[in-house]
Amino acid sequence: IGSPRMTILRGRCVDGSFVSGSLRLPLPPAVTARAGVLAGVRPEDVEVVSGPAVEAVPVRLELAEPLGDRTLVTLDAGGALLRAFVKPPFPTEGLAVRFAPASLHWFREDSGDRL
């Protein structure tokens, strides 16, 4: 839903966290550590930073799609692909991402229902 669509991450629950690629996201209390959980994040909720930053995960730029005053980028976080908006000009190396836990959306993998 939405345009561009939300990134849906597949992963596993480990020690109270959701792990997908090099991303390690804290599970909210309402989401139990169980099999079959998906995490979703909208591109506008992903903060792209240059260089090391607190709670940021290093990523590699895979694709940049100019959309006028902003660019939609596809980023690789250790095998987990996500999309984000950046304002040009932006660096193409030494990137990292972070986002607020409240901006994450949680779903059941088997039904797609929101948790």
C-alpha atoms as one frame of an Amber mdcrd trajectory, in Angstrom:
protein
   0.000   0.000   0.000   1.240   3.470  -0.813   3.523   4.841  -3.466   6.281
   4.079  -3.300   5.347   0.960  -1.448   6.461   0.029   2.028   9.559  -2.136
   2.336   8.640  -5.513   3.837  11.537  -7.241   5.574  11.700 -10.979   6.132
  13.811 -12.134   9.042  13.850 -14.057  12.279  13.279 -13.288  15.946  16.411
 -13.605  18.098  16.673 -12.603  21.768  13.874 -10.008  21.633  14.994  -8.561
  18.301  13.997  -8.981  14.673  17.039  -9.724  12.504  17.076  -9.219   8.725
  20.423  -8.976   6.965  22.561  -6.658   9.084  19.478  -4.961  10.563  18.645
  -5.770  14.174  15.343  -4.207  15.241  13.854  -4.297  18.734  10.544  -6.162
  18.886   7.745  -4.115  20.485   5.948  -5.610  23.500   2.833  -6.306  21.398
   4.842  -8.507  19.033   5.919 -11.725  20.625   9.160 -13.363  19.548   7.618
 -15.926  17.261   8.242 -17.394  13.876   6.587 -15.807  10.884   6.914 -12.092
  11.637   7.501  -9.451   8.954   8.651  -5.875   9.556   7.539  -3.027   7.318
   8.956   0.481   6.980   7.918   3.289   4.655  10.647   5.030   2.602   9.879
   8.388   4.219  10.559   6.881   7.676  14.109   5.737   6.840  16.818   8.259
   7.730  19.910   7.971   5.552  23.075   9.328   7.168  26.624   9.707   5.939
  29.237   7.946   8.018  28.912   6.310  11.426  25.976   7.437  13.564  24.281
   6.297  16.757  21.962   3.323  16.138  22.683   3.426  12.393  23.400   0.370
  10.257  25.874   0.598   7.357  24.308   0.120   3.928  25.398   0.008   0.310
  23.641   2.041  -2.386  22.089  -0.288  -4.987  19.905   2.050  -7.051  18.986
   5.753  -7.196  15.767   6.954  -8.874  15.552  10.767  -9.221  12.008  12.021
  -8.573  12.391  15.782  -8.873  13.203  17.385  -5.513  14.110  14.031  -3.923
  15.588  10.700  -4.915  14.273   7.242  -4.055  17.223   5.006  -3.194  17.395
   1.243  -2.772  19.895   0.252  -0.086  21.423  -3.091   0.863  21.827  -3.753
   4.586  23.687  -7.056   4.540  21.192  -8.701   2.207  18.086  -6.862   3.438
  16.967  -4.381   0.773  15.104  -1.263   1.793  14.076   1.962   0.129  14.404
   5.512   1.379  14.054   9.091   0.194  17.067  11.410   0.121  17.480  14.986
  -1.032  20.107  15.522  -3.713  22.982  15.909  -3.699  23.763  12.948  -1.458
  26.880  10.842  -0.936  27.001   7.449  -2.602  29.490   5.805  -0.218  29.776
   5.507   3.553  26.003   5.449   4.031  24.045   4.163   7.014  20.344   4.049
   7.927  18.307   4.374  11.075  14.657   4.749  11.908  12.497   5.170  14.969
  11.066   1.904  16.325   7.611   3.557  16.311   7.827   3.898  12.510   8.004
   0.120  12.038   4.906  -1.901  11.140   4.634  -5.555  12.139   2.758  -8.284
  10.257   2.072 -12.007  10.454   3.929 -13.739   7.650   1.251 -16.400   7.122
  -1.749 -14.064   6.735  -0.329 -10.567   6.238  -2.436  -9.345   9.166  -1.016
  -6.459  11.139   0.123  -7.332  14.650
